[in-house]
């Protein structure tokens, strides 16, 4: 009996082949591979928590990369990307009668597609216990971009009809890109302040973190801090709970001490707590004449947009469906859009997210 040693790069190469992913020049564990592996894992485990998905994938990748200490954060970012892209759904996106389902669980979305403005197709969804839901003739044509999958139609091909015949559900772009109603930043902030002012006194609690609007908007992580005596007014924050992730909230502080508290999101809203909080912080920054920034860089027939703070799911999904995610270069999020759509989407960023261009933009 002969025992053959299999090298890590051979294992990763086999994974890419099984998932119909393009080969990588260095056989590294990049976001495209992680996205494919997470879809496969979700098809087996979901519904489950994000932590369960991360733990299962970390265990399967043990020993295959020298940078294992970095994997948990990268996997968490890819899980978020799959949620934004519609491969995974959170509880507020689905209906279930199972009393054991927890509010922090994610579900595998059914195979679906959205026809983009230029005729290409954006693919979403997962099939349980399968690596792909398309025949080889279509699966081999998929273009992968980090955690997204795009199909380009061939000449004379009715790609949408072919996908429907394969059992995929077509989602309209209007439904897919649904967003909160447009309103000025002042109105958005005043509306949330009315809800906060209606809350009873909260009393103090430990380990509260708030976003400091006086800190620079191009360093999101550095804006988080514990309340201090100079913090007076209303702040976006996160407060700990006994079990699970900290709760997003809107909190009124006097000399750094909480006096009223409003947990996010409000009842009967379809938006995630983090999306409501990030959008609210954008309104606060805009009203303080310190708007959050984006950078616009022209690159031939494409335009790159770099963002320095998280974007609400509904706005990032728009960028994802119209463009493609790019490696981050000195920013938190980057997308590349066709030059012909850039001006329209820039107006969306300014009017719906109240963002402003950086001085080093083109």
PALUMKE-760939 format. One record per atom (N, C-alpha, C): x, y negated, z negated; residue in one letter. Coordinates in steps of 0.02 Angstrom, whole numbers, padded with zeros to 5 digits, always signed. Example, Ala and Ser with C-alpha at 12.3 -4.5 7.8 and 13.67 -1.06 7.14 Angstrom:
<dodrens>
+00660+00284-00390A;+00615+00225-00390A;+00660+00165-00390A;+00642+00112-00354S;+00684+00053-00357S;+00645-00002-00394S;
</dodrens>
This chain:
<dodrens>
+00042+00060+00000X;+00000+00000+00000X;+00044-00062+00000X;+00032-00106+00047X;+00071-00167+00053X;+00030-00226+00029X;+00060-00264-00017X;+00027-00325-00042X;+00059-00385-00008X;+00017-00423+00025X;+00041-00482+00061X;+00026-00546+00022X;+00075-00587+00014X;+00065-00651-00020X;+00032-00701+00028X;-00022-00731+00006X;-00057-00781+00046X;-00041-00850+00018X;-00017-00894+00060X;+00003-00960+00038X;-00058-01005+00032X;-00055-01057-00010X;-00111-01103-00018X;-00135-01133+00048X;-00088-01150+00092X;-00108-01179+00156X;-00148-01130+00199X;-00133-01065+00191X;-00172-01015+00228X;-00243-01011+00202X;-00252-01015+00136X;-00318-01014+00106X;-00359-01075+00129X;-00328-01133+00126X;-00363-01194+00146X;-00380-01193+00220X;-00333-01167+00261X;-00347-01161+00332X;-00405-01115+00346X;-00410-01060+00308X;-00466-01014+00317X;-00532-01046+00296X;-00529-01087+00244X;-00589-01123+00222X;-00614-01170+00277X;-00567-01207+00306X;-00587-01253+00360X;-00617-01215+00419X;-00588-01159+00436X;-00614-01120+00492X;-00684-01094+00476X;-00694-01069+00415X;-00760-01042+00396X;-00813-01096+00396X;-00793-01158+00381X;-00841-01213+00378X;-00846-01251+00444X;-00813-01226+00496X;-00813-01258+00562X;-00784-01328+00560X;-00736-01339+00515X;-00704-01404+00509X;-00642-01407+00553X;-00624-01465+00576X;-00562-01471+00616X;-00501-01456+00573X;-00451-01429+00604X;-00389-01414+00568X;-00355-01479+00547X;-00320-01476+00490X;-00284-01534+00464X;-00210-01525+00478X;-00174-01579+00491X;-00104-01575+00508X;-00061-01550+00449X;-00083-01566+00388X;-00043-01547+00330X;-00078-01499+00283X;-00138-01474+00303X;-00176-01427+00262X;-00188-01454+00191X;-00197-01518+00185X;-00211-01548+00120X;-00286-01540+00103X;-00303-01553+00040X;-00372-01552+00019X;-00399-01623+00025X;-00426-01638+00084X;-00451-01705+00095X;-00527-01708+00082X;-00556-01767+00090X;-00627-01776+00075X;-00672-01737+00122X;-00651-01729+00185X;-00691-01690+00232X;-00697-01618+00210X;-00642-01588+00189X;-00643-01519+00164X;-00684-01514+00100X;-00674-01561+00054X;-00712-01560-00009X;-00787-01566+00004X;-00806-01609+00052X;-00876-01617+00068X;-00906-01551+00094X;-00869-01518+00139X;-00893-01454+00164X;-00899-01401+00109X;-00849-01398+00065X;-00850-01350+00011X;-00907-01366-00039X;-00919-01430-00051X;-00973-01449-00096X;-01042-01432-00067X;-01050-01441-00001X;-01113-01420+00030X;-01124-01345+00020X;-01071-01307+00031X;-01075-01234+00023X;-01091-01217-00050X;-01059-01250-00097X;-01072-01237-00168X;-01142-01257-00187X;-01165-01314-00161X;-01233-01337-00176X;-01285-01288-00150X;-01271-01258-00091X;-01318-01209-00064X;-01325-01148-00108X;-01276-01136-00151X;-01278-01078-00196X;-01305-01098-00265X;-01283-01154-00292X;-01297-01171-00361X;-01358-01216-00372X;-01372-01261-00325X;-01425-01311-00337X;-01493-01278-00343X;-01538-01308-00387X;-01526-01370-00425X;-01481-01358-00485X;-01438-01407-00496X;-01391-01404-00552X;-01365-01474-00564X;-01322-01482-00613X;-01294-01547-00628X;-01234-01561-00583X;-01216-01625-00579X;-01155-01643-00543X;-01095-01608-00575X;-01095-01605-00642X;-01039-01574-00677X;-01031-01501-00659X;-01087-01466-00648X;-01083-01395-00628X;-01053-01388-00559X;-01072-01432-00513X;-01042-01430-00446X;-00967-01443-00450X;-00948-01494-00488X;-00877-01510-00494X;-00838-01453-00525X;-00864-01424-00578X;-00829-01370-00613X;-00821-01309-00568X;-00873-01291-00531X;-00869-01233-00487X;-00817-01243-00433X;-00814-01302-00405X;-00766-01315-00351X;-00695-01319-00379X;-00687-01350-00437X;-00621-01354-00467X;-00593-01284-00481X;-00636-01239-00505X;-00614-01171-00519X;-00592-01135-00455X;-00629-01145-00401X;-00612-01110-00339X;-00549-01138-00306X;-00532-01201-00321X;-00473-01232-00291X;-00411-01228-00336X;-00418-01197-00393X;-00362-01193-00441X;-00301-01160-00408X;-00244-01193-00413X;-00182-01167-00386X;-00170-01181-00313X;-00215-01217-00281X;-00208-01229-00209X;-00180-01298-00192X;-00168-01338-00242X;-00141-01405-00229X;-00098-01427-00289X;-00043-01462-00276X;-00002-01486-00332X;-00034-01546-00368X;-00087-01574-00340X;-00118-01634-00368X;-00185-01618-00401X;-00188-01563-00438X;-00252-01542-00468X;-00279-01593-00517X;-00236-01631-00550X;-00260-01679-00600X;-00300-01735-00567X;-00291-01747-00502X;-00329-01799-00467X;-00395-01774-00439X;-00403-01708-00435X;-00462-01679-00401X;-00528-01698-00433X;-00536-01697-00500X;-00602-01712-00528X;-00630-01779-00506X;-00589-01831-00505X;-00614-01897-00485X;-00630-01898-00410X;-00590-01865-00370X;-00603-01863-00298X;-00668-01825-00284X;-00677-01769-00318X;-00738-01729-00309X;-00799-01769-00329X;-00795-01805-00385X;-00851-01847-00407X;-00868-01899-00353X;-00817-01928-00322X;-00829-01978-00270X;-00862-01947-00209X;-00842-01886-00192X;-00872-01852-00134X;-00944-01831-00150X;-00958-01810-00211X;-01027-01794-00230X;-01071-01856-00222X;-01046-01913-00244X;-01083-01976-00235X;-01094-01990-00161X;-01042-01977-00120X;-01049-01988-00048X;-01101-01942-00018X;-01106-01880-00041X;-01156-01833-00015X;-01226-01854-00037X;-01233-01884-00095X;-01298-01910-00117X;-01318-01969-00074X;-01272-02015-00062X;-01287-02073-00020X;-01305-02050+00051X;-01268-02000+00076X;-01280-01976+00144X;-01339-01929+00151X;-01371-01910+00095X;-01432-01871+00099X;-01422-01795+00098X;-01361-01770+00091X;-01351-01698+00085X;-01374-01673+00017X;-01367-01714-00033X;-01391-01697-00100X;-01444-01748-00121X;-01493-01726-00157X;-01547-01769-00181X;-01547-01769-00257X;-01561-01827-00286X;-01570-01831-00359X;-01643-01823-00376X;-01658-01814-00439X;-01726-01796-00461X;-01777-01846-00438X;-01760-01910-00436X;-01809-01960-00415X;-01826-01956-00341X;-01788-01915-00303X;-01801-01907-00231X;-01844-01845-00216X;-01858-01804-00266X;-01894-01741-00254X;-01951-01734-00304X;-01996-01688-00289X;-02051-01672-00335X;-02043-01600-00357X;-02049-01587-00421X;-02042-01519-00447X;-02088-01510-00507X;-02113-01449-00515X;-02156-01432-00572X;-02118-01390-00623X;-02054-01380-00611X;-02013-01340-00656X;-01997-01380-00719X;-02022-01359-00778X;-02009-01397-00839X;-01937-01395-00862X;-01898-01348-00835X;-01828-01341-00856X;-01781-01386-00817X;-01806-01419-00765X;-01764-01463-00724X;-01747-01526-00764X;-01684-01543-00765X;-01662-01602-00803X;-01654-01662-00757X;-01662-01721-00786X;-01660-01782-00747X;-01593-01797-00716X;-01540-01762-00738X;-01473-01774-00711X;-01455-01724-00656X;-01501-01680-00638X;-01486-01628-00588X;-01490-01656-00517X;-01453-01621-00473X;-01457-01636-00401X;-01483-01574-00365X;-01512-01587-00306X;-01543-01534-00266X;-01512-01535-00196X;-01510-01477-00164X;-01487-01473-00095X;-01543-01496-00049X;-01529-01546-00008X;-01580-01572+00038X;-01590-01523+00096X;-01650-01520+00124X;-01662-01477+00183X;-01627-01506+00244X;-01609-01464+00292X;-01575-01488+00353X;-01618-01539+00390X;-01590-01597+00404X;-01627-01651+00436X;-01579-01690+00481X;-01607-01736+00520X;-01565-01779+00561X;-01599-01845+00573X;-01558-01895+00586X;-01582-01963+00601X;-01549-01984+00666X;-01588-02006+00714X;-01561-02031+00778X;-01538-02103+00768X;-01475-02116+00781X;-01447-02182+00772X;-01461-02225+00834X;-01451-02290+00826X;-01469-02338+00878X;-01436-02322+00945X;-01374-02299+00944X;-01339-02284+01006X;-01354-02217+01036X;-01398-02177+01004X;-01416-02112+01030X;-01383-02054+00994X;-01329-02067+00957X;-01298-02013+00918X;-01342-01993+00860X;-01327-01937+00831X;-01370-01908+00778X;-01330-01900+00714X;-01359-01922+00660X;-01329-01916+00593X;-01361-01855+00560X;-01320-01807+00539X;-01345-01744+00510X;-01343-01747+00434X;-01394-01720+00403X;-01396-01715+00330X;-01424-01646+00311X;-01411-01627+00249X;-01443-01567+00222X;-01397-01507+00215X;-01424-01457+00181X;-01387-01397+00163X;-01433-01336+00172X;-01405-01281+00195X;-01442-01218+00198X;-01415-01171+00145X;-01456-01143+00101X;-01432-01098+00049X;-01393-01039+00078X;-01335-01027+00048X;-01294-00968+00065X;-01269-00966+00136X;-01267-01024+00170X;-01240-01026+00238X;-01192-01086+00244X;-01144-01079+00290X;-01096-01133+00299X;-01121-01186+00347X;-01165-01168+00393X;-01192-01217+00440X;-01262-01197+00460X;-01303-01246+00480X;-01371-01231+00501X;-01380-01239+00576X;-01324-01244+00613X;-01327-01254+00685X;-01293-01195+00721X;-01315-01180+00782X;-01280-01130+00821X;-01210-01154+00840X;-01165-01107+00856X;-01095-01127+00872X;-01090-01179+00927X;-01135-01178+00976X;-01132-01225+01032X;-01141-01297+01008X;-01179-01307+00954X;-01188-01374+00926X;-01139-01388+00869X;-01128-01337+00827X;-01085-01347+00769X;-01014-01367+00791X;-00991-01341+00848X;-00923-01356+00871X;-00916-01428+00895X;-00971-01462+00905X;-00969-01531+00930X;-00975-01583+00874X;-00982-01562+00813X;-00991-01609+00758X;-00927-01650+00747X;-00935-01715+00739X;-00879-01759+00720X;-00885-01773+00646X;-00831-01759+00609X;-00831-01767+00536X;-00794-01831+00517X;-00824-01869+00472X;-00793-01930+00446X;-00799-01931+00371X;-00746-01908+00337X;-00748-01902+00264X;-00807-01858+00243X;-00863-01886+00222X;-00919-01844+00201X;-00979-01850+00247X;-00970-01872+00309X;-01025-01878+00356X;-01016-01831+00415X;-01072-01817+00450X;-01072-01773+00509X;-01113-01806+00564X;-01082-01814+00623X;-01114-01849+00679X;-01112-01803+00741X;-01167-01803+00778X;-01170-01768+00843X;-01183-01819+00898X;-01144-01816+00951X;-01153-01860+01008X;-01190-01821+01063X;-01241-01851+01093X;-01277-01815+01147X;-01234-01812+01210X;-01242-01757+01247X;-01209-01750+01311X;-01254-01777+01366X;-01226-01788+01424X;-01265-01816+01479X;-01325-01772+01496X;-01384-01804+01497X;-01446-01768+01514X;-01474-01725+01459X;-01444-01726+01401X;-01465-01682+01345X;-01517-01717+01302X;-01569-01681+01283X;-01618-01706+01234X;-01598-01677+01167X;-01550-01709+01135X;-01520-01681+01074X;-01572-01678+01018X;-01613-01729+01011X;-01663-01729+00957X;-01710-01670+00964X;-01732-01656+01025X;-01778-01599+01036X;-01743-01533+01021X;-01679-01527+01041X;-01642-01466+01027X;-01636-01454+00951X;-01625-01508+00913X;-01619-01501+00841X;-01686-01483+00809X;-01740-01512+00834X;-01806-01494+00809X;-01820-01420+00821X;-01800-01395+00880X;-01811-01324+00895X;-01769-01279+00850X;-01715-01305+00824X;-01674-01267+00776X;-01702-01270+00706X;-01758-01306+00697X;-01791-01308+00632X;-01772-01368+00589X;-01734-01415+00616X;-01715-01474+00577X;-01772-01524+00577X;-01780-01559+00523X;-01831-01611+00517X;-01802-01678+00539X;-01839-01713+00582X;-01817-01780+00603X;-01843-01832+00554X;-01798-01874+00530X;-01815-01929+00485X;-01811-01994+00523X;-01861-02036+00515X;-01859-02101+00550X;-01808-02146+00516X;-01777-02189+00557X;-01727-02235+00530X;-01758-02283+00480X;-01821-02303+00491X;-01855-02350+00445X;-01862-02319+00376X;-01882-02256+00374X;-01890-02222+00309X;-01822-02211+00277X;-01774-02190+00317X;-01707-02175+00291X;-01673-02237+00262X;-01685-02294+00293X;-01651-02355+00273X;-01695-02401+00231X;-01746-02374+00200X;-01791-02414+00159X;-01752-02450+00104X;-01767-02513+00094X;-01730-02555+00046X;-01780-02597+00006X;-01758-02623-00051X;-01802-02669-00089X;-01821-02729-00046X;-01876-02760-00064X;-01898-02819-00026X;-01845-02874-00031X;-01835-02913+00022X;-01786-02967+00019X;-01810-03024-00025X;-01765-03053-00063X;-01782-03111-00105X;-01718-03147-00123X;-01722-03211-00140X;-01663-03248-00162X;-01634-03219-00226X;-01570-03227-00235X;-01537-03201-00295X;-01569-03230-00358X;-01587-03295-00357X;-01617-03326-00416X;-01682-03292-00436X;-01723-03273-00386X;-01787-03240-00401X;-01776-03171-00429X;-01727-03135-00401X;-01712-03068-00425X;-01689-03070-00498X;-01646-03118-00514X;-01621-03124-00582X;-01676-03146-00630X;-01716-03195-00610X;-01770-03218-00654X;-01820-03163-00669X;-01834-03122-00619X;-01881-03067-00630X;-01856-03018-00683X;-01792-03001-00680X;-01764-02956-00730X;-01758-02989-00798X;-01744-03055-00799X;-01740-03091-00863X;-01808-03093-00897X;-01862-03098-00858X;-01929-03097-00889X;-01942-03031-00923X;-01922-02976-00891X;-01930-02910-00923X;-01888-02905-00986X;-01826-02931-00983X;-01782-02928-01041X;-01809-02970-01099X;-01833-03030-01084X;-01858-03074-01136X;-01921-03047-01170X;-01956-03002-01136X;-02016-02973-01165X;-02001-02915-01212X;-01938-02894-01216X;-01919-02838-01258X;-01912-02860-01331X;-01927-02816-01380X;-01918-02833-01450X;-01844-02837-01469X;-01827-02865-01527X;-01757-02867-01548X;-01727-02796-01549X;-01666-02792-01527X;-01635-02725-01519X;-01592-02705-01578X;-01561-02752-01612X;-01512-02734-01662X;-01446-02716-01630X;-01396-02704-01670X;-01329-02689-01645X;-01322-02614-01631X;-01277-02597-01586X;-01259-02527-01575X;-01187-02525-01551X;-01154-02469-01561X;-01082-02463-01549X;-01067-02444-01477X;-01006-02459-01457X;-00977-02436-01393X;-01012-02463-01332X;-01046-02519-01338X;-01076-02552-01279X;-01020-02580-01235X;-01028-02572-01170X;-00983-02602-01121X;-01024-02647-01075X;-00997-02705-01057X;-01033-02751-01013X;-00988-02772-00955X;-01020-02793-00900X;-00984-02823-00844X;-00977-02898-00857X;-00915-02920-00862X;-00901-02991-00876X;-00903-03031-00811X;-00952-03074-00801X;-00958-03110-00738X;-00903-03162-00727X;-00863-03177-00779X;-00809-03226-00771X;-00745-03194-00743X;-00742-03128-00744X;-00682-03094-00718X;-00687-03087-00642X;-00630-03078-00610X;-00628-03082-00537X;-00668-03025-00506X;-00703-03043-00454X;-00751-02996-00424X;-00717-02945-00378X;-00653-02953-00365X;-00618-02905-00322X;-00585-02848-00361X;-00597-02845-00427X;-00570-02790-00467X;-00626-02765-00513X;-00667-02720-00485X;-00727-02697-00520X;-00711-02666-00587X;-00664-02621-00589X;-00647-02586-00652X;-00626-02636-00706X;-00590-02688-00686X;-00565-02737-00734X;-00619-02783-00761X;-00679-02782-00733X;-00733-02825-00757X;-00768-02795-00818X;-00758-02731-00830X;-00791-02698-00887X;-00753-02712-00951X;-00789-02727-01004X;-00758-02741-01068X;-00809-02733-01124X;-00784-02730-01185X;-00828-02730-01243X;-00850-02802-01256X;-00911-02813-01280X;-00933-02882-01293X;-00888-02917-01345X;-00874-02980-01332X;-00834-03021-01377X;-00875-03083-01398X;-00848-03121-01444X;-00886-03177-01473X;-00904-03230-01420X;-00865-03234-01367X;-00879-03285-01316X;-00933-03262-01267X;-00957-03201-01274X;-01008-03176-01228X;-01078-03197-01252X;-01106-03247-01220X;-01174-03270-01235X;-01214-03269-01170X;-01273-03239-01173X;-01315-03236-01113X;-01335-03165-01097X;-01355-03154-01035X;-01381-03089-01013X;-01329-03054-00970X;-01317-02991-00985X;-01264-02953-00952X;-01289-02884-00930X;-01261-02860-00875X;-01269-02790-00856X;-01221-02750-00899X;-01245-02694-00926X;-01203-02654-00970X;-01219-02580-00966X;-01181-02543-01005X;-01193-02471-01014X;-01186-02455-01088X;-01234-02418-01114X;-01232-02399-01184X;-01229-02324-01190X;-01194-02299-01239X;-01187-02226-01245X;-01251-02193-01270X;-01257-02129-01255X;-01311-02088-01284X;-01280-02024-01309X;-01317-01988-01350X;-01289-01928-01382X;-01266-01876-01331X;-01305-01868-01278X;-01288-01819-01227X;-01295-01850-01158X;-01247-01837-01115X;-01252-01863-01047X;-01213-01928-01038X;-01217-01953-00977X;-01181-02014-00959X;-01212-02074-00994X;-01172-02128-01004X;-01199-02189-01033X;-01257-02216-00993X;-01303-02250-01027X;-01364-02276-00996X;-01352-02346-00971X;-01371-02359-00909X;-01367-02426-00881X;-01420-02470-00914X;-01403-02533-00927X;-01450-02577-00962X;-01437-02649-00944X;-01484-02692-00963X;-01478-02764-00957X;-01486-02790-01028X;-01436-02825-01053X;-01433-02840-01124X;-01421-02915-01136X;-01457-02943-01185X;-01447-03012-01205X;-01400-03013-01264X;-01346-03054-01260X;-01296-03058-01312X;-01295-03129-01341X;-01285-03132-01407X;-01271-03195-01441X;-01207-03186-01480X;-01156-03224-01462X;-01089-03217-01493X;-01065-03144-01489X;-01080-03111-01433X;-01058-03042-01423X;-01100-02989-01456X;-01154-03010-01490X;-01197-02963-01526X;-01262-02952-01487X;-01282-02889-01473X;-01344-02877-01436X;-01405-02900-01477X;-01451-02935-01443X;-01513-02957-01476X;-01575-02929-01441X;-01569-02914-01377X;-01624-02881-01340X;-01593-02835-01288X;-01630-02781-01273X;-01603-02730-01229X;-01657-02704-01183X;-01641-02697-01119X;-01687-02669-01069X;-01650-02613-01032X;-01672-02551-01041X;-01641-02495-01005X;-01662-02496-00932X;-01616-02477-00889X;-01628-02475-00817X;-01630-02403-00793X;-01670-02389-00740X;-01712-02436-00702X;-01779-02448-00737X;-01817-02496-00712X;-01885-02506-00737X;-01928-02447-00717X;-01982-02437-00752X;-02027-02382-00737X;-02058-02391-00668X;-02073-02335-00637X;-02106-02333-00571X;-02064-02366-00516X;-01999-02360-00522X;-01956-02382-00467X;-01922-02322-00437X;-01909-02324-00372X;-01878-02268-00338X;-01802-02273-00338X;-01775-02330-00361X;-01703-02341-00356X;-01668-02314-00418X;-01607-02290-00409X;-01568-02264-00464X;-01548-02320-00512X;-01534-02301-00574X;-01514-02351-00624X;-01452-02388-00602X;-01402-02352-00577X;-01340-02385-00556X;-01352-02433-00498X;-01397-02414-00452X;-01411-02458-00395X;-01445-02523-00418X;-01492-02517-00465X;-01525-02576-00493X;-01474-02620-00528X;-01430-02589-00567X;-01380-02627-00605X;-01331-02663-00559X;-01306-02628-00508X;-01258-02659-00462X;-01290-02716-00423X;-01353-02707-00403X;-01388-02760-00366X;-01400-02820-00412X;-01418-02806-00474X;-01429-02859-00523X;-01364-02898-00535X;-01308-02863-00540X;-01244-02898-00551X;-01227-02942-00491X;-01244-02919-00432X;-01234-02961-00372X;-01274-03025-00377X;-01336-03020-00403X;-01378-03080-00412X;-01347-03126-00464X;-01323-03098-00519X;-01292-03138-00572X;-01231-03175-00544X;-01189-03140-00508X;-01128-03171-00480X;-01146-03226-00431X;-01196-03213-00389X;-01216-03264-00341X;-01242-03326-00376X;-01284-03316-00427X;-01312-03373-00464X;-01259-03412-00502X;-01203-03379-00519X;-01148-03412-00553X;-01099-03444-00504X;-01117-03446-00440X;-01074-03473-00388X;-01007-03436-00384X;-01009-03372-00401X;-00950-03329-00398X;-00970-03263-00364X;-00993-03267-00301X;-01022-03208-00269X;-00971-03153-00260X;-00994-03091-00260X;-00951-03035-00243X;-00931-03041-00170X;-00873-03013-00153X;-00842-03026-00089X;-00836-02963-00047X;-00833-02974+00018X;-00815-02922+00066X;-00763-02951+00114X;-00724-02906+00145X;-00675-02928+00194X;-00696-02900+00262X;-00694-02943+00313X;-00711-02923+00382X;-00648-02927+00425X;-00630-02871+00458X;-00570-02868+00500X;-00589-02839+00567X;-00577-02877+00620X;-00590-02853+00688X;-00536-02805+00710X;-00557-02751+00746X;-00510-02701+00769X;-00535-02674+00836X;-00521-02711+00890X;-00544-02691+00956X;-00620-02694+00961X;-00649-02636+00979X;-00722-02633+00984X;-00756-02614+00919X;-00717-02614+00864X;-00744-02598+00797X;-00731-02657+00751X;-00769-02660+00697X;-00758-02710+00645X;-00758-02674+00578X;-00707-02685+00538X;-00701-02653+00473X;-00728-02700+00418X;-00766-02671+00374X;-00791-02708+00315X;-00764-02673+00253X;-00728-02711+00212X;-00702-02686+00148X;-00741-02717+00091X;-00757-02675+00041X;-00796-02698-00017X;-00756-02682-00080X;-00763-02725-00130X;-00723-02720-00191X;-00764-02700-00252X;-00828-02693-00244X;-00873-02670-00297X;-00920-02617-00269X;-00950-02575-00310X;-00997-02525-00284X;-01056-02558-00250X;-01084-02523-00201X;-01143-02546-00165X;-01203-02503-00184X;-01262-02532-00190X;-01322-02492-00201X;-01329-02439-00146X;-01358-02383-00164X;-01364-02327-00117X;-01397-02348-00052X;-01451-02387-00057X;-01489-02405+00003X;-01448-02449+00051X;-01401-02488+00025X;-01360-02530+00069X;-01301-02491+00098X;-01271-02447+00058X;-01215-02408+00084X;-01241-02357+00135X;-01300-02330+00124X;-01329-02284+00173X;-01338-02318+00241X;-01356-02382+00240X;-01362-02420+00302X;-01296-02423+00339X;-01242-02438+00302X;-01176-02440+00333X;-01156-02372+00359X;-01175-02320+00323X;-01157-02252+00342X;-01193-02230+00406X;-01256-02250+00412X;-01295-02228+00471X;-01276-02269+00532X;-01256-02332+00523X;-01239-02374+00579X;-01166-02370+00598X;-01124-02353+00550X;-01052-02350+00562X;-01022-02285+00537X;-00962-02290+00510X;-00929-02231+00483X;-00885-02252+00424X;-00881-02211+00373X;-00837-02227+00317X;-00764-02220+00338X;-00722-02262+00309X;-00651-02263+00326X;-00610-02255+00263X;-00546-02233+00270X;-00502-02232+00211X;-00497-02301+00180X;-00495-02303+00115X;-00495-02367+00080X;-00425-02398+00081X;-00421-02460+00103X;-00357-02495+00105X;-00359-02555+00059X;-00343-02547-00004X;-00344-02603-00051X;-00415-02625-00069X;-00464-02580-00060X;-00533-02596-00077X;-00565-02535-00108X;-00626-02543-00132X;-00662-02487-00163X;-00699-02446-00111X;-00727-02479-00061X;-00767-02447-00008X;-00750-02480+00058X;-00744-02441+00112X;-00731-02469+00178X;-00774-02434+00230X;-00800-02473+00277X;-00839-02446+00333X;-00818-02480+00397X;-00821-02443+00452X;-00808-02469+00518X;-00873-02468+00558X;-00891-02524+00588X;-00953-02531+00627X;-00937-02552+00698X;-00979-02532+00747X;-00970-02558+00815X;-00974-02634+00814X;-00931-02666+00855X;-00928-02739+00855X;-00996-02770+00871X;-01036-02737+00913X;-01100-02765+00932X;-01151-02769+00877X;-01142-02730+00823X;-01189-02732+00767X;-01161-02770+00707X;-01098-02791+00710X;-01065-02819+00651X;-01098-02883+00626X;-01116-02928+00671X;-01145-02992+00650X;-01212-02981+00614X;-01253-02936+00641X;-01318-02923+00610X;-01310-02893+00541X;-01263-02846+00535X;-01253-02814+00470X;-01220-02862+00420X;-01180-02908+00445X;-01151-02958+00400X;-01205-03003+00372X;-01254-03020+00412X;-01311-03060+00387X;-01348-03020+00333X;-01355-02955+00343X;-01388-02913+00293X;-01349-02916+00227X;-01284-02912+00230X;-01242-02915+00170X;-01251-02981+00134X;-01255-03035+00171X;-01260-03101+00141X;-01330-03116+00114X;-01381-03092+00150X;-01450-03109+00131X;-01479-03059+00080X;-01460-02996+00085X;-01491-02945+00041X;-01449-02928-00019X;-01382-02937-00012X;-01337-02922-00068X;-01303-02985-00095X;-01314-03042-00061X;-01288-03107-00082X;-01212-03107-00086X;-01179-03072-00038X;-01107-03068-00037X;-01078-03125+00006X;-01012-03136-00002X;-00977-03187+00037X;-00912-03158+00064X;-00890-03186+00120X;-00827-03164+00150X;-00766-03185+00109X;-00714-03144+00111X;-00651-03164+00081X;-00615-03213+00128X;-00567-03250+00101X;-00531-03299+00142X;-00485-03265+00192X;-00465-03201+00180X;-00420-03168+00226X;-00457-03128+00279X;-00523-03139+00286X;-00560-03106+00340X;-00543-03138+00407X;-00556-03099+00460X;-00545-03127+00528X;-00598-03180+00543X;
</dodrens>
